Amino acid sequence: MSQKQPAVVGQRVEDWGLENRQGLLIIDGVSCLDLVREFGTPLHVVHERRLQSNIRRFRAAFSGYEPGVQIFYSYKSNGIPGVLKLLHQRGEEEGEEGLGAEVISPYELWLAMRMGVDPRRIVYNGLDKPPDSLRLALGAGVRINADSLIELKRLEAVAKELGVGCEIGIRVCPQVGWNSQFGLGLANGQAEQAIDYISRSSYLTCTGLMCHVTTRATEAKPHIRACLELVRFAAKVCRRYGLKIKTLDLGGGFGVPTVKGLSYWESLCYRLLNHPPKPPKAGECQPIESLAEQILSALGRECERLKIDPPILCLEPGRIITSDAQLLLLTVAGVKPGDKRCLFAITDGGRFTTNYPLDHEYHAAFVANRLNDPPGQEYFVVGRLCSPGDWVFRSIRLPWLQAGDILAIMDSGAYFTQFSTNFSFPRAAVVAVRDGVARVLRQRETYEYMIGMDIWS
Ligand SMILES: Cc1ncc(COP(=O)(O)O)c(C=O)c1O
């Protein structure tokens, strides 16, 4: 008997590869209540198997392309060292390579090197890379994408000082997608100016073009359009300057089906009127397999048409690797009536644990110890700060809540911990779960840690 497709995704915890055991959320054999008892809340839980299958799936989607695809995980999406270690190592035991690192700051560069990532598998992006970090990167053989003419000059000065010639990439800004402060414009001639500058440099050679055009992409179109612009520019650079572009980096930006970016109107209605945003529809997010297939065939066809050798394709995924492999558990302290029939659910999370993603995105949430209870009530879920801005969900329909219930906010694996702060409360702990065993990746901050850098005597 054919089963009817659900109209929306993310209504069941099984959509995240989790288990509903008689109403209790189980993560790879571990009960969320046991996790809460042992580690407290707020608590991020990393689902290792999901992480591993996300890497495999992404890699498989882009496999088969010659001369090859290189994948660099974007550290800014989830910079928890324990998670990064899993990404760099996972798969190695099956003979697969772990992911490389995409970094955008001297700290992230340091972290990737500290994690033992081969410098040739690190890409250093960012629009203002300090000279010290360029020195470190150049000396170690890290791939650098220059963001502006200013940076090219800085890079050239460092290469001259070190007495080394270096192959670099430039970040270009196609006409599609993000075109704010990043990169060198293709349409306005900035990218060509940069190439012209490099072609006259004794120290620099440009062998790569990089761009990053979007986030939460649900279809292949933006990546394909950017890819075609980059290939055409590579062909032009080859014709005019004899430069061979060996790598083409399309950045990250691949979406996941369970997270939806809020439209402007949805955002406004949510903020002003507390209208809950709608969950993503089933089929709204193109599977990575068909998305990759379309990008790769567009790339291959354009290279053939322009008679250039296909470049190595580099990708810098963040969200698609880690988002749905992590969730955030919060404890409900109690329920308090407000004005206009509004019911506040007070939790031990809040803006400091969820700020950026829940401002811009739809995320599903479950009452992890009452998965089988019917939806009961719309709640305004808040944190414990003395600020009306300390909301988690401005309106969400949940089963009837009581003190001690556990709220699971899904897809906390991208941009949650990165944007979190320790505003009046210590930052959340992070544990990883695999085969029925949990281990700590990040301890909850202590008060001493919170003042560890302060001087008052
Ligand atoms: C240069 C660059 N690469 C990769 C990423 C990762 O993006 P995502 O998490 O959407 O895949 C970002 C995110 O902003 C980025 O700026």
PDBQT file of the ligand as one rigid body, heavy atoms in Angstrom, charges set to zero:
ROOT
HETATM    1  C1  LIG A 501      33.087  31.649   2.540  1.00  0.00    +0.000 C 
HETATM    2  C2  LIG A 501      32.112  30.711   3.152  1.00  0.00    +0.000 A 
HETATM    3  N1  LIG A 501      32.242  29.392   2.939  1.00  0.00    +0.000 NA
HETATM    4  C3  LIG A 501      31.380  28.502   3.488  1.00  0.00    +0.000 A 
HETATM    5  C4  LIG A 501      30.335  28.914   4.284  1.00  0.00    +0.000 A 
HETATM    6  C5  LIG A 501      29.394  27.884   4.875  1.00  0.00    +0.000 C 
HETATM    7  O1  LIG A 501      28.095  28.117   4.495  1.00  0.00    +0.000 OA
HETATM    8  P1  LIG A 501      26.920  27.081   4.815  1.00  0.00    +0.000 P 
HETATM    9  O2  LIG A 501      26.935  26.808   6.274  1.00  0.00    +0.000 OA
HETATM   10  O3  LIG A 501      25.690  27.807   4.387  1.00  0.00    +0.000 OA
HETATM   11  O4  LIG A 501      27.209  25.848   4.017  1.00  0.00    +0.000 OA
HETATM   12  C6  LIG A 501      30.161  30.294   4.534  1.00  0.00    +0.000 A 
HETATM   13  C7  LIG A 501      29.053  30.780   5.383  1.00  0.00    +0.000 C 
HETATM   14  O5  LIG A 501      28.753  31.915   5.506  1.00  0.00    +0.000 OA
HETATM   15  C8  LIG A 501      31.074  31.213   3.943  1.00  0.00    +0.000 A 
HETATM   16  O6  LIG A 501      30.950  32.530   4.158  1.00  0.00    +0.000 OA
ENDROOT
TORSDOF 0
